[in-house]
Amino acid sequence: MKVKLDENLPLALAIALRARGHDVDTVADEGLKGRDDSTIWQAAQAEGRFLITQDLDFSDVRRFSPGTHAGLLLVRLAEPGRLTLLQRIDALFASEHVEKWQRRFVIVTDHKVRVRAPA
């Protein structure tokens, strides 16, 4: 799966997801660090990449309606330290059929995964 990691995620996650066979770009690798959310979103969509972020600016399911984009994973952990983020997301990519998340809006918490599909 083609993935873009927002700058609020550990770079080690890119390495872990690449090891699982995913095509991963990061905001930092592309020189987009510090850019506004709309620029990050447009870059992800132009490349057909599934965006993974913790940024609540991406939390409005009406604005990011499933089926209108390449896919979005919003991570909402109680204590989102680097190691916790790495472990939670890597475990999801190991256990879930994440390829089915394309064009969907996915919210992940410490104990739950909510997938919203196109209507």
C-alpha positions as CSV (number, residue, x, y, z in Angstrom):
1,M,0.0,0.0,0.0
2,K,1.2,3.5,-0.7
3,V,1.4,5.4,2.6
4,K,2.4,8.9,3.7
5,L,3.3,9.5,7.3
6,D,2.7,12.9,8.8
7,E,5.5,14.6,10.7
8,N,3.9,13.8,14.1
9,L,4.7,10.1,13.7
10,P,8.1,8.5,14.5
11,L,10.4,7.9,11.5
12,A,11.0,4.4,12.8
13,L,7.4,3.7,11.7
14,A,8.4,4.3,8.1
15,I,11.2,1.7,8.4
16,A,8.8,-0.8,10.0
17,L,6.1,-0.4,7.4
18,R,8.6,-0.6,4.5
19,A,9.8,-3.9,6.0
20,R,6.2,-5.1,5.7
21,G,6.3,-4.3,2.0
22,H,4.6,-0.9,1.9
23,D,5.6,2.0,-0.2
24,V,6.1,4.7,2.5
25,D,6.9,8.4,2.1
26,T,7.2,10.8,5.0
27,V,6.5,14.5,5.3
28,A,10.0,15.0,6.4
29,D,11.5,13.0,3.5
30,E,9.6,15.2,1.0
31,G,10.6,18.5,2.6
32,L,7.1,19.2,3.7
33,K,7.9,19.5,7.4
34,G,6.1,22.5,9.0
35,R,3.9,23.0,6.0
36,D,0.1,23.5,6.5
37,D,-2.3,20.6,6.6
38,S,-3.8,21.4,3.2
39,T,-0.4,21.1,1.6
40,I,0.2,17.8,3.3
41,W,-3.3,16.5,2.3
42,Q,-2.9,17.6,-1.3
43,A,0.5,15.9,-1.6
44,A,-0.9,12.7,-0.2
45,Q,-3.8,12.8,-2.6
46,A,-1.7,13.7,-5.6
47,E,0.3,10.6,-5.0
48,G,-2.6,8.4,-4.1
49,R,-1.2,7.8,-0.7
50,F,-3.0,6.7,2.5
51,L,-2.2,9.4,5.1
52,I,-1.5,8.4,8.7
53,T,-1.6,11.2,11.2
54,Q,-2.4,12.2,14.8
55,D,-3.5,15.7,13.7
56,L,-7.0,16.5,14.8
57,D,-7.4,18.9,11.9
58,F,-8.1,15.7,9.9
59,S,-10.8,14.4,12.3
60,D,-13.9,15.7,10.5
61,V,-15.4,12.8,8.6
62,R,-17.7,15.1,6.7
63,R,-14.7,17.0,5.3
64,F,-12.7,13.8,4.6
65,S,-15.6,11.7,3.5
66,P,-14.8,8.1,2.8
67,G,-14.5,7.4,-0.9
68,T,-13.4,10.9,-1.8
69,H,-9.7,10.3,-1.1
70,A,-6.9,7.7,-1.0
71,G,-7.5,6.9,2.7
72,L,-6.9,8.4,6.1
73,L,-5.8,6.9,9.4
74,L,-6.2,9.1,12.4
75,V,-4.4,7.8,15.4
76,R,-5.8,8.8,18.9
77,L,-3.8,7.2,21.7
78,A,-4.1,8.2,25.4
79,E,-0.3,8.4,25.7
80,P,1.1,8.8,22.2
81,G,4.9,8.4,22.8
82,R,7.1,7.3,19.9
83,L,7.4,3.7,21.0
84,T,3.7,3.4,21.7
85,L,2.8,4.8,18.3
86,L,5.3,2.6,16.6
87,Q,4.0,-0.5,18.3
88,R,0.3,0.2,17.9
89,I,0.5,1.1,14.2
90,D,2.9,-1.7,13.3
91,A,0.7,-4.2,15.1
92,L,-2.3,-3.0,13.1
93,F,-0.4,-3.4,9.8
94,A,0.6,-6.9,11.0
95,S,-2.9,-8.1,12.0
96,E,-5.4,-6.2,9.9
97,H,-6.1,-6.2,6.2
98,V,-5.0,-2.6,5.8
99,E,-5.3,-2.7,2.0
100,K,-9.0,-2.7,2.5
101,W,-8.7,0.7,4.3
102,Q,-7.9,2.4,1.0
103,R,-10.5,5.2,0.3
104,R,-11.7,4.9,3.9
105,F,-11.6,7.0,7.0
106,V,-10.1,5.0,9.9
107,I,-9.8,6.0,13.5
108,V,-7.5,4.0,15.8
109,T,-7.5,4.3,19.6
110,D,-5.6,2.2,22.2
111,H,-8.3,-0.5,22.0
112,K,-10.4,0.1,19.0
113,V,-10.3,0.4,15.2
114,R,-13.2,2.2,13.5
115,V,-13.4,2.0,9.7
116,R,-15.8,4.2,7.8
117,A,-16.4,3.1,4.3
118,P,-17.9,5.1,1.4
119,A,-21.7,5.4,1.6
